[in-house]
Amino acid sequence: MKIRRYKKVNKHLGFFTNNFGFRQPYQLLADGTFCFAALNNKINVANDIPKYLQSEIKLITTQCAIIEMEKLGPKLNGALIILKKYVLHKCGHEGKPIPGSQCLLNMVAMENPKHYIVCTQDRDLQDKLRLLPGVPLLYLHVKTPVLEQPSEASIKRAEEKMTGLVQSEVEKLKQLKEEEGISTEETKVKRRKKKGPNPLSCKKKQKKPQENPIQKKESKPEIEKKKRKKIRIPQHVKEEILKRTFMKINKLND
Ligand SMILES: [Zn+2]
C-alpha cells in the first residue's frame, strides 16, 4: 500500500481519536454487505483491515444483521459464515429484529457512544451515516479498503466541541478570577495605596534628574564661555590701548 494512503488513514483515525475518543482496538461494526464484498474480492477482513488501519481491531455485528443475511438465502451463505464469526453486540432488538441498516444506525445514534467504525457497502446506509457526527465509515472500493474522510457532520461537531471547550475554559478562568477576584482586587488596592501614585511620579522625577544634569552640564560651560568672552580683551584692542597710552605718555613728556 502506498505511503500516501497510510498517511490519510492515520489522519482520519487521528481525527476520531482526538475529537470523539476513539481508542484501539477499534470496534468495526460490520453488516452482511461488507462481508459479501470482502468475500467476492478475496479480502480477509480479519487480516487485511488491521494492516490497512495499522491498528488492532475488533470485528462486531448485531443479531439483526445476521437475521437479515439468513433471510436473503443460500447465495449469501459464505458471507453469513464470516459475519457469524464476529463478536455479537446487543442491539436491543432481540426477539423483534429490524432491518440490518436500521439496526446499525441505531447502534451509532446519539453520537456513537461505543465508538463504532461502521463497515458497510450499503449506499443508502452510508448516506445516512454521513449525517451523524462521530461515525467513521469504512467500505471496500473493489479490492481496497477505504476509511472515508470525516463527514461534514463530524467536522462540524468537532469544531463545536473545540469552541465549547474553549468557552468552558474561559468560563472556568472567569470563575477562578471571580473566586480570587476579591483578594486580587484587595491587593491591587493595597498596591495602589502604597505604590499607586508614586511609580508614575517617580518615573517622571527619575527622568527629569537624568535630563537635568545633561542640561546643566551643557549650560554651565556656555555661561563660563560667555563670562570668559566678557573678560577677554581682543589682542588688537590691547594693542590699540597700549598705543594710546604710549601716545598720552609721549604728549605728557613733551
Ligand atoms: Zn438490532
Residues whose N, C-alpha, C, O or C-beta is under 5 A from the ligand:
A	BS01	ZN	T62 C64 C91 H93 C103
